């Protein structure tokens, strides 16, 4: 951990003094979602914007909480999480978007990831492939409890965390339309094995935090159901993101209060 409290991390441009010793961070992918989530905090202030990574600081039940967007995929998530850890953050919550792969999961609902299938690549630099990417149990249970109390439509289970948006998720609507042989039929295979959805960050996040004894959770808004269509349903995105943000912050508050 960095001892110089004014030293700024290279990518996120934050110091320990700037983050006021926050021990919890919400890490969405998109900067606009970071602003949305930060609006749910008390007195949110934008404290950094560097290399496309925006950071906000606010209060949650009196506790300082960071919101820093990671960009898309495992590599940038790894950078942001690493630098936040060096500033003293020990609890991470990803609030993102996702594509469901099971027909019974409606667009606009929520997926709470209990564990991730590690197709992200980044996590291989932290642990061998046989090491499980598992979310923090208490944070995950808090997310479920808060979703249930809010009357939200949600499901929890295993997420497929891919290094790529197109071939790794067996999408054929790419520039070339080509998917290499090892990924053909993989969507149906993951569905048959009980996986719920695809996203790109939880595999790296869960593995990093588990190997370092830290806590991580993930809740995502479903913006497409690939069992029905490849299209993102744009008119539900904002509402679903708002619901995920509200539930996520309430669950995070529960964890901070409980210690």
TORSEDO-799277 format. One record per residue (C-alpha): x, y, z. Coordinates in steps of 0.05 Angstrom, whole numbers, m for minus. Example, Ala and Ser with C-alpha at 12.3 -4.5 7.8 and 13.67 -1.06 7.14 Angstrom:
BEGIN
@px->246&py->m90&pz->156
@px->273&py->m21&pz->143
This chain:
BEGIN
@px->0&py->0&pz->0
@px->25&py->70&pz->m17
@px->48&py->107&pz->45
@px->53&py->177&pz->14
@px->m19&py->201&pz->21
@px->m11&py->252&pz->m35
@px->18&py->203&pz->m85
@px->m30&py->195&pz->m144
@px->m39&py->128&pz->m178
@px->m17&py->130&pz->m250
@px->m81&py->110&pz->m286
@px->m138&py->133&pz->m240
@px->m102&py->196&pz->m215
@px->m125&py->186&pz->m143
@px->m88&py->192&pz->m77
@px->m105&py->167&pz->m8
@px->m120&py->238&pz->14
@px->m167&py->248&pz->m45
@px->m207&py->184&pz->m30
@px->m211&py->200&pz->45
@px->m193&py->129&pz->64
@px->m254&py->100&pz->31
@px->m255&py->24&pz->38
@px->m311&py->11&pz->m11
@px->m315&py->25&pz->m86
@px->m369&py->16&pz->m138
@px->m339&py->0&pz->m206
@px->m385&py->5&pz->m266
@px->m356&py->1&pz->m335
@px->m384&py->64&pz->m366
@px->m369&py->135&pz->m342
@px->m441&py->157&pz->m351
@px->m463&py->99&pz->m305
@px->m411&py->122&pz->m254
@px->m445&py->190&pz->m252
@px->m513&py->157&pz->m245
@px->m490&py->114&pz->m187
@px->m454&py->172&pz->m153
@px->m519&py->212&pz->m154
@px->m546&py->161&pz->m104
@px->m492&py->180&pz->m53
@px->m493&py->237&pz->m3
@px->m457&py->299&pz->m29
@px->m423&py->266&pz->m89
@px->m362&py->302&pz->m117
@px->m323&py->286&pz->m180
@px->m252&py->280&pz->m157
@px->m214&py->255&pz->m218
@px->m220&py->243&pz->m293
@px->m160&py->212&pz->m327
@px->m151&py->166&pz->m387
@px->m227&py->157&pz->m392
@px->m232&py->136&pz->m319
@px->m278&py->181&pz->m278
@px->m280&py->179&pz->m202
@px->m332&py->205&pz->m154
@px->m331&py->208&pz->m78
@px->m393&py->211&pz->m35
@px->m421&py->185&pz->30
@px->m464&py->124&pz->44
@px->m493&py->121&pz->114
@px->m436&py->167&pz->133
@px->m381&py->122&pz->103
@px->m338&py->149&pz->45
@px->m351&py->110&pz->m19
@px->m317&py->115&pz->m86
@px->m348&py->106&pz->m155
@px->m296&py->94&pz->m209
@px->m312&py->68&pz->m278
@px->m266&py->14&pz->m306
@px->m280&py->15&pz->m380
@px->m296&py->m50&pz->m415
@px->m263&py->m117&pz->m401
@px->m215&py->m151&pz->m354
@px->m150&py->m113&pz->m368
@px->m175&py->m44&pz->m350
@px->m215&py->m73&pz->m292
@px->m150&py->m102&pz->m266
@px->m115&py->m35&pz->m270
@px->m170&py->3&pz->m234
@px->m179&py->m50&pz->m180
@px->m104&py->m56&pz->m168
@px->m95&py->18&pz->m159
@px->m156&py->24&pz->m114
@px->m130&py->m33&pz->m71
@px->m65&py->6&pz->m63
@px->m106&py->64&pz->m36
@px->m138&py->20&pz->17
@px->m203&py->m4&pz->m17
@px->m224&py->m73&pz->7
@px->m296&py->m80&pz->m17
@px->m314&py->m76&pz->m92
@px->m382&py->m77&pz->m124
@px->m390&py->m81&pz->m199
@px->m456&py->m51&pz->m225
@px->m461&py->m65&pz->m299
@px->m502&py->m88&pz->m358
@px->m507&py->m158&pz->m387
@px->m537&py->m203&pz->m440
@px->m578&py->m261&pz->m413
@px->m573&py->m329&pz->m447
@px->m633&py->m364&pz->m415
@px->m702&py->m352&pz->m445
@px->m735&py->m343&pz->m377
@px->m693&py->m282&pz->m358
@px->m731&py->m219&pz->m380
@px->m699&py->m157&pz->m408
@px->m699&py->m104&pz->m354
@px->m688&py->m154&pz->m298
@px->m625&py->m162&pz->m256
@px->m571&py->m216&pz->m252
@px->m532&py->m224&pz->m188
@px->m468&py->m263&pz->m201
@px->m450&py->m315&pz->m149
@px->m389&py->m339&pz->m189
@px->m359&py->m331&pz->m258
@px->m334&py->m377&pz->m312
@px->m264&py->m351&pz->m327
@px->m260&py->m336&pz->m401
@px->m233&py->m267&pz->m387
@px->m158&py->m281&pz->m395
@px->m138&py->m229&pz->m344
@px->m152&py->m274&pz->m284
@px->m102&py->m325&pz->m311
@px->m48&py->m276&pz->m289
@px->m72&py->m282&pz->m217
@px->m88&py->m356&pz->m209
@px->m86&py->m421&pz->m248
@px->m148&py->m439&pz->m290
@px->m174&py->m488&pz->m239
@px->m180&py->m433&pz->m186
@px->m254&py->m413&pz->m179
@px->m277&py->m341&pz->m190
@px->m327&py->m334&pz->m132
@px->m362&py->m272&pz->m106
@px->m362&py->m252&pz->m33
@px->m418&py->m291&pz->1
@px->m443&py->m236&pz->48
@px->m444&py->m181&pz->m5
@px->m480&py->m228&pz->m53
@px->m532&py->m245&pz->m1
@px->m541&py->m171&pz->14
@px->m554&py->m159&pz->m60
@px->m606&py->m214&pz->m62
@px->m640&py->m190&pz->1
@px->m644&py->m118&pz->m23
@px->m669&py->m140&pz->m92
@px->m723&py->m182&pz->m60
@px->m743&py->m126&pz->m12
@px->m748&py->m78&pz->m71
@px->m794&py->m126&pz->m109
@px->m744&py->m129&pz->m166
@px->m743&py->m183&pz->m218
@px->m676&py->m217&pz->m208
@px->m639&py->m283&pz->m213
@px->m573&py->m305&pz->m183
@px->m523&py->m357&pz->m206
@px->m464&py->m366&pz->m252
@px->m440&py->m315&pz->m302
@px->m396&py->m327&pz->m364
@px->m342&py->m274&pz->m362
@px->m311&py->m267&pz->m431
@px->m249&py->m232&pz->m456
@px->m286&py->m209&pz->m519
@px->m355&py->m183&pz->m535
@px->m361&py->m218&pz->m603
@px->m327&py->m286&pz->m614
@px->m319&py->m304&pz->m541
@px->m394&py->m295&pz->m531
@px->m408&py->m331&pz->m596
@px->m435&py->m271&pz->m633
@px->m440&py->m276&pz->m708
@px->m460&py->m203&pz->m719
@px->m388&py->m179&pz->m719
@px->m349&py->m146&pz->m775
@px->m328&py->m213&pz->m805
@px->m383&py->m258&pz->m778
@px->m330&py->m309&pz->m762
@px->m326&py->m347&pz->m696
@px->m269&py->m395&pz->m687
@px->m284&py->m469&pz->m678
@px->m271&py->m471&pz->m603
@px->m328&py->m421&pz->m589
@px->m380&py->m449&pz->m638
@px->m436&py->m480&pz->m598
@px->m408&py->m452&pz->m533
@px->m469&py->m409&pz->m517
@px->m515&py->m469&pz->m518
@px->m464&py->m509&pz->m477
@px->m460&py->m456&pz->m423
@px->m536&py->m451&pz->m422
@px->m541&py->m526&pz->m414
@px->m493&py->m522&pz->m356
@px->m537&py->m472&pz->m320
@px->m500&py->m407&pz->m335
@px->m544&py->m345&pz->m337
@px->m510&py->m290&pz->m376
@px->m448&py->m262&pz->m409
@px->m408&py->m202&pz->m387
@px->m334&py->m184&pz->m387
@px->m308&py->m162&pz->m319
@px->m331&py->m207&pz->m262
@px->m281&py->m263&pz->m276
@px->m222&py->m217&pz->m266
@px->m254&py->m180&pz->m207
@px->m274&py->m242&pz->m168
@px->m208&py->m277&pz->m178
@px->m166&py->m217&pz->m160
@px->m205&py->m204&pz->m96
@px->m208&py->m277&pz->m74
@px->m133&py->m286&pz->m82
@px->m120&py->m223&pz->m40
@px->m171&py->m236&pz->14
@px->m216&py->m179&pz->m8
@px->m291&py->m175&pz->m21
@px->m326&py->m168&pz->m88
@px->m396&py->m173&pz->m116
@px->m432&py->m161&pz->m182
@px->m502&py->m141&pz->m201
@px->m520&py->m127&pz->m274
@px->m581&py->m101&pz->m311
@px->m604&py->m146&pz->m368
@px->m606&py->m105&pz->m432
@px->m613&py->m163&pz->m481
@px->m638&py->m234&pz->m480
@px->m598&py->m273&pz->m531
@px->m644&py->m333&pz->m528
@px->m693&py->m286&pz->m564
@px->m653&py->m234&pz->m600
@px->m583&py->m205&pz->m607
@px->m610&py->m134&pz->m602
@px->m600&py->m90&pz->m541
@px->m667&py->m62&pz->m517
@px->m645&py->10&pz->m508
@px->m709&py->38&pz->m478
@px->m702&py->m6&pz->m415
@px->m628&py->8&pz->m402
@px->m634&py->71&pz->m359
@px->m690&py->44&pz->m315
@px->m655&py->m23&pz->m304
@px->m589&py->12&pz->m289
@px->m623&py->58&pz->m239
@px->m654&py->m3&pz->m204
@px->m587&py->m39&pz->m202
@px->m553&py->23&pz->m174
@px->m605&py->32&pz->m119
@px->m603&py->m40&pz->m98
@px->m527&py->m43&pz->m103
@px->m517&py->18&pz->m59
@px->m566&py->m7&pz->m6
@px->m530&py->m74&pz->m4
@px->m463&py->m40&pz->1
@px->m488&py->2&pz->59
@px->m509&py->m61&pz->94
@px->m438&py->m89&pz->88
@px->m406&py->m24&pz->112
@px->m452&py->m19&pz->172
@px->m441&py->m92&pz->191
@px->m366&py->m83&pz->187
